[in-house]
Amino acid sequence: MSADGDAVGIYGQKPQPEETPEFVSRMHALLEEEMEKLPDDLKAGWLRAKEKCPDLVGEEHRLMFLRCEVFNADLAAQRIGKYWNKRIELFGETRSFKPLHIGGDGALSSVHSSDHGKTDAEDASMVENTLKGLHIGFIRPTETHDSGGRAILFADPSRLAGYNKKIEAERMGVARALWYVMHHLLEGNDTVQRIGMVAVAYPHHAKLSVVDRKLMKINMESMTGCIPIRMGGFHICHPPWFFGSVVFPIMKLIMPARMRKRVKVHSGSDEKVLESLKEYGLSREVLPTEIGGDVIIDTDAWLHDLKSRGM
């Protein structure tokens, strides 16, 4: 079975068409037509991006959105519009038009003095809080894939204790961290662009006090409506006592109906949970040590490596 076929078989995702040069060229032309039809407010961010950072919005960029929407040009155009409006809102009027990197001249690299000799305090705060959000490590890639080729995103909600949800700037730093991680998974990875990712959450040690409905809503909107990522499944492993009465009702309110059907809850002993995950192409070898797998996730080392490589 092919990678695409395996992904479809597990989560019922729509299969991707064959990407012949002729087909892709035709879809790019159709996408341009659909972008023209968007309301002015929806395509405002996109038009600014074309002007400010044309190198970032070429065919490779647009292809990610076509793949995400299985080459439905209308839906891809809408997602592009939402994406750039949200990206500018999150990363600001200058940094949103830079690559979402922490190294080099990326959106999250060090803030230098402006042309007027003054450091932009708002810019500096955005970068500082986003880097803090990344180092908290709530959302981390395992750098492995399930049996279908989907990237695996590991979430440990207990780490949300590392930010103050009463401070909006810190909350938004965690939200931007999700964007960085997602782009890391997508950039240059045709397989992930075509079939997406799967989230594995381990909320066992989380306390009720870390539940942040606002952050949950922001992240869900980003994943399901803005960032060009196909979401396979959400696996909740070893949920705490309050999951069913507090967290899951919120998830049902903010998740699209198609995603609610893909939430899988795994309870019981470590071995029982690992056996259950294996049925979804998630073997011990690709899962983090936190839930009994073999993969050691070192967030600080990962970020240091990416920064040193200008990513």
N, C-alpha and C positions, 0 to 999 in steps of 0.2 A: 504493500500500500504506500502511496506517495505521502510526502509530508502534508500537502494540502488535504488529501483524502483522509488522513488520520485526524487532522484537526476538525474536519467536518464531521467525522464519525463520532468524535467524543462530545462535541458541544453543539452540533447541528448548524455550524456556520455555513453560509452560502459559499460554494466553491468559486475560486477565481477563474476567469477565462484565460485562454492562452494569450500571452502578450507578444504577438507578432509585431514587427515594426510598423506595419500598415495600421493595425488595430490601435496601437498606442498613439500614433500620430493623429488618427481620426478622433480619438477620445480627447486628446489635448485641444484640438480645434473646437470640439463640442463643449468642453469645459470653459473655454474662453467665451463662447456664446452665452453660456449660463451665467458666467460672472457678470457679463454686461447687463443681464436682466435683474440682478440683485437690487434691492432698494438701496438708495444712496447711503443710508446710515449703516447698513450691513456691510457694504463694500468699502467704507471709508478707510478702515485700517489697511485693507489690502492695497488700495490705491496709493496710500502713503508708503507702504513697504516697497511697492514697485518703483517709486521715486527715490526713496532713501537707501534701499539696499537691494538693487536689482540682482546682484550676484547670489543673494540668498533665496530668491523666489523664482528660480529658473525651472526648467522641466523636471529635474530631479525632485525638487520641493513639491511641485504640483502633482507629480506621480504618486507621492505618498498619500495624498488625499484621495486620488482616484482609486488606489488600491484599498484604502480604508473603507471606502463606500462601494467596493466591488464594481468599480467603473460606472456607477450611476453618477453621471456628470452633474445633475441637478443637486443631489445631496452633497457631492464633493464641493461644489461651489458654495453652498450654504455653510459647510464646515470651514472652508477657507476664510470666509467672511467672519464667522464667529471667532476663529482662531486668532486672526490678526487684531481684531478689536480687543480680545481678552489679553493677548500678548502685550499690547501697548499699555493696557490698563495695569497689568502686573509689573512690567519691567520698565515702564517710564518712556518718556518722549525721545530719549537718546539711545538708551541701552537695549531697547526692544528691537532695534534695527541692527544689532550685532549678533554674531553666532552665540547660541546659548552654551558657552564654554566658561570654565573657571580659570583657564590659562590663556596665554597670548593676549590678543585684543578682544577677548570675549566679553559678553554682557556682564559676567560676574567676576571679571578680573579687577585688580586694584584700582581704586578711584584716584585719578591724578587731578591736578589743578586745571581749571577751565581756561579758556582763552583770555578770560578777564582776570586771571590770577587768583581766583577763588575756588575752593573745593565745594562742589555741589553737595550740601549736607544731605539732601533728600536722596541723591544717588548713592552716597556713602552708606546711608542707613539701609537702603534697599539691598545693597551688596552684603553688608554685614549680617543682616537678618536672614538672608537667603543662605549664606555660608553656614550660619548657625543651624538653620533648618536642615541642611545637608549633613552636618556633623552629628546632629541628634540621631540620625539613622532610622527614622520611622519607616521610610521606604528605601529599600536597598535592592539592587539587582543581584541575583546569585551568580550571574555570568554563565549560567547553564541553561539548558532547554529541555522541555518535555519531549516525549517520544515523537510528537508531531512537528517539532521544530519551533514551537512557541517559546519566547523568552519567559523567564520566571522572575516575578517581582515578589520579594518577601517583605511583609509588613509586620512590625512589632509595635502595636499601639501603646505598650507600656512605656516606650521611649518618648511618647508625647508629654510625659511629665517634665521633659527637659525645656519646655517653653511655657510662657505665661499666657494663657488664653484670654486674659483680661487686657492684654496689650495687642492691639490690632496689627501693629507692625511685625510682631513676632509670629502671629498666626499666618500672615501673608508670606513671611519667609519660609514657613513650612510648605505652604501652597506652591510657591515658586520652586522649591526643592523637588517637588513631584514633576514639574515641567522639565527640569534639568535631567532627572533620571529617565523620564520617558524619551527625551530626545537622544540621550545616550544609547538607549535600546534601539531606536529607529535609524539613526544616521548610518548610512552605508550598509544596512542589513536588509537585503531584498526579502529574505525569508520572513523576518519579523514584520516587515511592512505588508507582506501578503497575507500572513495568517495570524499575526498578532502576538499577544502575551497572555499569561495566566497569572493571577495573583494568589499568593498563599499567605494567609494572615495567621498570626499566632498571638491572640489577645489574652492568653492564659494568665499572665502576670499583670495585666492592666487593671487599674482601679477605676471605679465609676467616675472619679473626679477628672479623668483625662478625656472623657467623652466631650467632643466639641462639635456640636451640630453644624455650626457655621463652616468649620473647616471641612467636614464631611461633604457638605453641599457643594462647596467650591471645588473640591477634588473630584467629586462625581461628575459635575458639569464639565470640567476640563477633560476628563477621560472619555466621557461618552458623547461629547458634543463639539469639542474644540481640537484637542491634540489628535493627529491622524493615526490612532492606534486601534487595532481591532481587539476587543476584549473577549477572551475565551471564557474562562470561568473564574469565580471567586471562591476559594477554598478557605473556610474558617476552621482552624484546628485548635482543639482544646479550649472552647469558649468559656469565659467566666460565668458566674451565676447570673449576672445582670444582662447577658447578651440577648436572651430571648425576650425580656420585658422592656429593655431600653434601646439597645443598639439596633436590633433587627427591625423593629417598627420604624426607626428613622431611615434605615436602608431602604425599606419598602416605599417610603414616601419620596425619596430622592432618586431612586434607580429607575431607569426605563423598564418597562414590563419584560422586554426580552432578556435583560440582565438579571432580573429577579429570579428567573427560571434557572439561571446558571450558578446561583449561590449554593454551595455544597458545604454542609456542616459535618465535621468529623470529630467524634468524641470517643472516649475510652482510653485504654492503655496506649503507650507510645507505639507499641507494635501493631495494635489494632488500627491506629490512625495511619501508620505508614502503609499497611496493607490496603487500606481504603484509598489512599492517595495513589497507590500503584495502579489501581483500576482506571485512573485518568491519565496514565502515562507519566506519572511523577514517581520515579523510583528513588530509593534512598540515596543513590549516587549523585542525584541532581538537587537534593534538598539540603537546607542548612542544618548545622549541628543543633540549633535551638530546638528543632522538632525531631531530633534523632537521625538526621541525615549525615552525609559525609562532607558537605561543603562548609568551609570556614569563611565567614564574611568578616572582613576587616575594613570597616567603613573609612577610617582615617587613612589607611594605607592606600585604599582604592582612590580616594580623592587626591591624595598627594601624587600618585602616579598620573592621574588624568591632568592635573595642573602642570606637571613637569613636561607633559607631551602637548601642552597647549589645547587641551580638550575641555 
